[in-house]
Each structure stands twice: as C-alpha cells, then as structure tokens.
Amino acid sequence: MRLGFVVNDVDTEEPVYTTTRLALAATQMGHEVFFTGVGDLTYEVDGSLSAGTRAPSKQHKSVEKYLADVQGGRRRQTPVAELDVVLLRNDPAEDAVDRPWAVTAGVAFGQLISASGVMVLNDPGHLADALNKAYFQHFPETVRPATLISRDPATLADFVAAQGGRAVLKPCQGSGGSGVFLVSDEESPNLNQIIEAISRDGYVVAQEFLPAAGDGDVRVFVMNGRPLECDGRVAAFRRVNEGPDLRSNMSVGGKAVEAEFTDEMRRLVEVVGPKLIDDGMFLVGLDIVGDKLMEVNVFSPGGIGSCQALYGIDFAEAVITAIEHKVELHHQYGHSLPNRRLATL
C-alpha cells in the first residue's frame, strides 16, 4: 500500500504529531509512505496531479529518527495516481495568518485527487463544510451546548447576559485554543473589546459555559463513526490545565491524563456517528465536556501518541489496518463505491 500524507509543511512537522505516528506505523507494517506539504501539490497541464514528496529511507523504531529521516530526504515529484490513498492531515487554522492561500488548498486539491480516482481520507467534499466551527451546528442539538454565532456586539452581549453573565467566546475559524475567552461578570466591562478583538477576523462563536469544563475536556477518537477501540480500551484521554487558563488544549499547556470512557460518552458518539459516517469522516477527534460535545476535529486530530503513552496500546496500527481494508475494497469495487462511502466502511 502506498500512502500519501498531506501536511502543512514537511519541515515543520514534529515527532509528537499524530501524523508522524500514523506514518511510522504504516512504514513498520511494510507500506510505502510519502509526505508532502499543502504547498507542494501540482495540477499538471495534462490534467494529472503530482506532489513534491519526501519519504523515509529505511526502517526506524523511534518517531524522532523516523521524522528526521523524512525531513532530510531528497524531494521527488510523485504522480498522485501512483498512490493508493491520500490522507489530508494539514490543519487549515495553522495557515490562516501567515499563509492564507493554504487554508483551502488541501481541501481543493483533495477534491481533485478524489475525482481522479485516488481514495482521500477524510472525504474532501465534506471537509470543505468543516473549514469553520459552523460545521459543529449540523450535529444534533441534544449533544451541543447552547450556541450563538454572530458578529453583532449587542446580540452577543444579550446571549452572555442570558447565560447569567458567564459564557465562552471564540473565533468561528481556528483551532488549538487560539482566541478563546471565558467571560464573566468580572470581564463584563471589557466584553465589547473582547468581541471586537475576535470579530476582527470573522464571526464569533458564543457558547454556554459548562461547569464541568473545570475538570478539563476529554478527547475521544472516533473511526468509521465508532469509538476507536483496541484491546478493550477506547482511545480517549482527559486534557487538563493545572493553571487558571480555561483552555486545556495541549498546544497551550494542557496535560494528558487517563480518562474513563463513560456510558454518556458512548451515547454521545452513537448520536454523532451517523453524520460522521454520512460525511465520510474516517478519523476524527471529539472534544467532550460532561455530556456535551464541544468540538469536532476533522482535519488533523492529535493525541494518538498520548493514548499510547497512557495505555501502552498502539492505536496507530489499528488506524492503518482500517485503511488497508478500505484500499482492498477500493481495488475490488473501483468507482462504483464513492469516496464518501468508502471512507467509513
């Protein structure tokens, strides 16, 4: 199996990234792996597609040596048609400020790659719908906190007041906890300034504050619409921040600890799973607080390494095994199975 991983930039990838662990697992399982940056894709004059790729030169046991080998490798132009599957693992939010042209490039090329007959995960058609947090509102209301999306300061202020003066405000586009504010009575004199700061770059998402957020949130990996589970253990961990910061994202100092996958969480996955399947979302990360869904991460959800460190289970191998199954089905059925359907089989 020949796998292509589309990332933001090959040179800025890190050993701790889930993408690196997935690629390492694929290589260790005997597959060929190719890394390409979202800016290294080409639509050729003849209508074919190619990518400037780098690949590991040998087997490695550690993610550090593996990634160093990839990043130090020779760049070659690889016809995309030679790949069995392309995984879109770039995070558009990382490029929003310095490389705005790259925000939609991965999805756009993903759609072209899928149309050419190469399998793409997650399905790029619905990834386009998920480029901002409005995608979250398509999931059942029963699992979502009360949410308002607006740029009008008065409307947002009324929502905060209706929540008892306590709410979470964040940009409609972004990830990693960037631009997230918890407003309360103490911050009410600064509410307009907070709204102005967030709305400068687009719409503002206002959500009810969930007291359970004080205990952090739980990242749950969902594969093929079901919890990613190996050896009786679900790939899930709690992200906690021991400081006063509301955010528990790993990128802002959050710490991963073991998490119990509760019956309430399983029921939540059962509710959101059908839409993830219908949208062709092969591998996603759900962020859960209490019994409510806070985020649906469909581009490059991270934390597989944290799960492995906490539980001693290589969940990455299970993900690659699932991809092997899809590639086999793709070879058998060809174009009779659309990419969106194939993605979650």
N, C-alpha and C positions, 0 to 999 in steps of 0.2 A: 504494500500500500504506500502511495506517495502523498504526503500531506503537506499543504502549504499553510503557514501561519502568517496572517497579515497583522502587523503590529504598528504602533505609531511610528517608531523609528528603531531599527535593529540595534543601533549603537546606544540607545538609551534604555534598552530592556535591562531588567535586574534579575539576579538569581532567585529572589523571593517571589517573583511573579508566578501566578498560576500557569500562564502560558509556557514559561520555561519548564515547569514540571510536567505539563502535558506533553511537550515536545520531547523531553528526556525520556518519559515513559514510552512514547511511540518508538524512539530510536532503540531503546533497550529491548523492545518487543520485536525488533527486526524490520521496522519500517523505515522508509526514507523521509526525511524531514527537510523542509525548505522554509527559511524565514525571509519575509520581505516587508519593507516599510510601506505605509499607505501612500507615500510619495514615489514609490518605485514601480508602479504599475503602468503599463503602456497598452493603449489600443492601437494596434498596428494598421497600416494602410489597407491591408487585405482583409480587415475585419477580425483578425485573430487577436488574442490577448497574450501578453507576456509580462514577466515580472523580474526585476533585478533581485536575485536571491543569494543568500548565503546559507551554507549547510555545515553540519558537524563533519569532521574528517575521520573520526574514529569513535569508538565507544567510550563512555565516561560513566563513573559512578556518582559523582557529585554534580549538583546543578551549577556550582561555581565554575568548575573546569569545563563543563559542557557549554555554558554560555560564552565563556572566554574563547573557546574553540570556534564557535559560530561567528562571534563578532570579529575574530581575527582572520576569518576565512576569505577566500577570493570570491568576489562578486561575479556572478554569471547571469546571463539573460536566459530565463527558463520559459518555454512555452507553457501557458497555463493549461492547455489541453493535455499536457503530459501528466497532470496531477489527478489524483482520484478524488480529492476533497480539499476544499479551502475553508479554513476556519478564520472568520473575521474576529480578531482579538484586539483591535485597536479601540481605544477609548476616545470618542469624539470630544469629550469635555476637556481632555488634556491639551487639545489643539486649539481650543476656542479663542484664546488670547493671542498667542504668537503665530499660529498657522490657521487662520480661519478658513482658508481654502480646503484644509484637510478634514474639516468637520464632517462633510457629507461625502468625501471622496471614497471612503471604504465601502459605504453602502452603495454608491453609484456603480463602482466597479464590481461589487459583489453581485449586483443585478445583472450586469453584463456577463459575468462569469457563469452565473446560473443559467442565463439564456443560452450560453454556448454549450451547455450540457454537462458541465462540471458541478458536482454537488457542493453546496455552500452552507455552512453552519455558523451561526443561526441563519434562518431564512432571511435574505436581504430585503425581500418585499416588505415584511412587517418590521424589520429593524428600522426602516425609514419612518415608520409611525412612532418609533420609540426614541427619536432624537431629542425629545424633551419630556419633562415629567407629566405632561398632559396624557401620555400613554397610560399612566397609572390609573386615570379616572375611568378607563374602559373595563376595569375589573369590578366585580360585584360590590355594591355599596356596603353590604353587611361586613366586609372584611377591611374596609378602609376607615380611617379617622375622618371626621368632618373636615372638608377641604374647600377652599376658595382659591380661584386663580384669577387675578386681576392686576391692572396697573393703576387703578384709581385709588388714591390715598384715602379718600373718605370711605369707600366701600371696604377697603382692607381694615381701616380703623374700626368700622362698625362690626366687622367679623371678630376682631380681637376683643372688643367690648362684650360681644355676645358670648364669648368663651370665658367670661369672667376676668378679662384683662390679661390672660395668660395664653400665649399661642406660639407656634413655631413658624418663622418666616424664612423662605429660602428661594433662590432663583429657579425658574422653570427649567433652565438648562444648566447642567453642571453635575458634578459627582465628587466623591471624596470628602464630603462635608464642607466644601467651599461655599462661603457666603451664607451659612446657616446661623440664624439668630433665634434665641429664646427671649420673647418679650413678656414682661410682667408689669405690674403696677409701678415698679421702680424705674422701668425704662420708658414708661408712657410719655414723659416729656420729649423723649428722643424718637418716638415712633415714626414721625414723619421723615426724619432724617434717615432712619433705617430703611423705610420703604423707598425713599428716593435713591439710596445707595444701591439697593437690589434692582429696582426697576430701571436703572440707567442702562442695563444690558438686556432688558426684556421684561417678561411677565414675572409676577411674584406669586409664589405658592404659599398660602397660609393654611396651616393645619392646627387642629386642636392639640393641645399638649396632653400627653398621656403620662400620668404619674409613674407608670411602670418604667418609663424611659430612664429613671434614676438608676435602675439596675442594668442599664445598657440594653443593646438590642441583640437579637440572635440572627446570624447569617445562616441560612439553610440553602444548600444546593439542591436544585430540582433538575432532573434529567428525564427527558421524554415525558414531562408532565407529572412525574412522581419523585418522591424524595430519593436522592442518591444514597443508596444503602449498600454497605458491604459488611459481611460477617456480623449481621445483626445490628450494625451501628450506622446511623444516619450521619452524613457529612454536614455537621452543624456545629457552630461554636458561638459563644457569647462574646460580644465585644464590649469591654468596659473601659471607662476612663476614670482613673483614680483621682483626677483633679476636678476643678469646678466646671470644666468645659462640658456643655450639653452634649457635644458630638462624641461618638465612640468609634468613629471611623479609624481604621488602622493608620491612615495617612496623616492623622492629626493626633497621634499618640495613644490611640486605643490599644488595648491589650486583649489577646485572645485567651479565653478560658473555656473549660468544658461546659457543654450545655446539654440539658435534658431535652430531648425531643418529645414534647408533651402531646397528649391527645388533641388539645386545642390547636396546636401547630399542624398536626396531621390533618385535621378537619379543614384548616385554612388552605393547605396545599390541595386538598381534594376539591375545594371551591375554585381556586385559581387555575388548577391544572388543565381543565378543558380549554380555556382560552389560550394558554401557553401552547398546547398541542395544536389548536386550530391556527395559531400564528406561526407555527414552525419553529418554536423556540426550543432548541435541543438542550442547551445547558444554560441555566440562569441562577442568579443568587437572589433569594428573597430576604429582606430585612424585616424582622418581626419584633414588635414590642407588645408584650402581653398577648392579646388575641387579635391584634390588628396588624395589617400589612403596611409598612412604612415606605418601602422602596421595592421596585422590581428591576434588578440589574441584568440587562440582556446583552450588553456589549462585551465586557471582559471581566466578569465577576471574579474576584480574588478570594483566596483563603484556603485553597486545596492543601497548600503546604502547612497551614496552621492545623487543619484537620489531621493530617498525617502525623504531625508532631504531638498532638494531643492524644491520639488514639492508636498510633502505631499501625495505621492502615493506609495502603497506597490507593487512595481513591482515584488518582490519575490513571492508573492502569485500567480501572473499571470504565472510565470515560473512553479510553482508546478502544477497549473491547467493544463498546457500544458503537463506535464509529466503524469498526471492522464489519459489524453486522450490516450497517447501512450501506457501506460500499459494496458488499456482496449483493444486497438487494438491488442496488443501482445497476450493477453489472447484469443481473438477471432480468430486470424489468425495463431498463433503459428509460426513455422519455415517457413511458406510459404511467409512471409514478411521478407526479410533480414534486419539485424540490421541497415545497412547504409540507407536503405529506410525508415524504421520505425522512425529513429532518427529525421527526419524533417517533418513528417506528422502532 
